[in-house]
Amino acid sequence: MTTRPPAPSRRTLLRAMAALPASAVLLGELPGAAFAAAPPSGSATRYTIVPFLNSNDGTVNVYQSDDATDFRLLKSSAYTPPANRIRDASVFKHTDGYYYVTYTTHTWQDVSTTIGFARSSDRSNWTFLYDYTVPIANLSRAWAPEWFVDSDGSVNVIVSCSLTSDEWIFTPYRLKAANSALTAWSSPVALSGIGPNHIDTYIVKVGSTYHAFTKNETAKYIEYATASALTGPYTVSRTGDWAGWGSYREGPSVIQLDNGGWRIFFDGYGDNTYYYSDSYDTFATWSAPAALPVVSGTARHFTVIKETVSGGPALAKNVTRSFQSANFPTRYWQTQSALLNLPVVTGSSSSAEKTASTFTVVAGLADSAGYSFRDSSGNYLRHWDFRGRFDANDGTSTFARDATFIARTGSSSGSIRWESYNYPGYYLRHYNYQLRVDRTNGTDLFRQDSSFVPVTAWG
């Protein structure tokens, strides 16, 4: 077996947990924790990003993910405009069923008075629509257009614009679509209250409040503002390193996760790293920023769209199954002295070994849309100190959460990855033939190690 990299240390997590209220620590939850949530039965969550490349601002890749962390390439160089460049691409899905991107059309050195538009029916094949000249007198640059669909269904683009009188001082403007074809736009309106020298303004609406995340070009921090109307006036209430993300950060994009929390993605152009950070108190506090696997160092400035699509991994409940490793197909889950391991199991294995490799799949103890696994003695698979083990259900909510897993798409046909319910982003995987719960690092090896095929039970 190939030697695996060391598993993540619990020590780092415990340091962070030391700063939490005692109640949070007792629950065994991560800092800022919420719970993974399963999409409705027969469906899957899909996140899509369309970033331009750190090495090439003339084209964009398309990536997708089912957990908003592990993005996989859907298509390389999916769209190249017929002229100019493509930077800062923002994507959304319109009511006509098409996906649309709008983007910066020139490099940062050039005068750029246009923003580009393209569309796709499948996210892989894109058609150029037009370059739109933003009608602002003495315009020098129109950068980083961001889609915003309001609660009334109106489609808007928030674009950062500078004038020839000072080409590097940007102000956010709102363009509102004047028709459903997105070919006509209202006159630009500056967002009141955010003020000049702010760029990459991204807006989400929660209830009746508009929340703006915008980069202060002087301080190089992402700031936070709120308003009761899309065009303002906004009140900037968080400045400097208020969220702990650091400086030289730009291109924020915010999306709500299945578990109700919010995730922000942003470009750490100062250190060539792409980050994400989560909030579970509606933007008041955020988790420490983490590098986004796979795309960090490759992708630049993108936005994220989330959809519920049909399909996704499915497994019947109240049935017995054995679980075969996707990349070591002679090896199966097996309980050994309460611990879950991955030994070789064959037709000539003993009856005891086969029984120990047979499990009953039931509805998740903490979330009936998720899954729990029971062995022949009635014990349940749960994680403990990041090891998979089988213990008696003690009836506590902590045990129920530890013993619940969410089905995610595996690395191969028919395989499933099992995400921890109370440690979102952590997956059951094998390491030295032991079954652990480790944080995804986005590598193909991790995806293979964390993929298992449910098969006819041995026992």
Secondary structure as UniProt FT lines:
FT   HELIX           10..17
FT   TURN            18..19
FT   HELIX           22..26
FT   TURN            27..28
FT   TURN            31..32
FT   TURN            41..42
FT   STRAND          43..49
FT   STRAND          52..53
FT   TURN            54..55
FT   STRAND          56..65
FT   STRAND          72..79
FT   STRAND          87..93
FT   TURN            95..96
FT   STRAND          99..104
FT   TURN            108..109
FT   STRAND          114..120
FT   STRAND          126..133
FT   TURN            137..138
FT   STRAND          139..149
FT   TURN            151..152
FT   STRAND          155..163
FT   TURN            164..165
FT   STRAND          166..177
FT   TURN            180..181
FT   STRAND          189..190
FT   TURN            192..194
FT   STRAND          198..206
FT   TURN            207..208
FT   STRAND          209..216
FT   TURN            217..220
FT   STRAND          221..227
FT   TURN            230..231
FT   STRAND          235..238
FT   TURN            242..243
FT   STRAND          250..256
FT   TURN            258..259
FT   STRAND          262..268
FT   TURN            269..272
FT   STRAND          273..279
FT   TURN            282..283
FT   STRAND          290..291
FT   TURN            293..298
FT   STRAND          299..300
FT   STRAND          304..310
FT   STRAND          319..325
FT   TURN            329..330
FT   STRAND          331..332
FT   STRAND          334..336
FT   TURN            337..338
FT   STRAND          339..341
FT   TURN            347..348
FT   HELIX           351..356
FT   STRAND          359..363
FT   TURN            368..369
FT   STRAND          371..374
FT   TURN            376..377
FT   STRAND          380..384
FT   TURN            385..386
FT   STRAND          387..391
FT   HELIX           397..402
FT   STRAND          405..409
FT   TURN            413..414
FT   STRAND          416..420
FT   TURN            424..425
FT   STRAND          426..431
FT   TURN            432..433
FT   STRAND          434..439
FT   HELIX           444..449
FT   STRAND          451..456
//
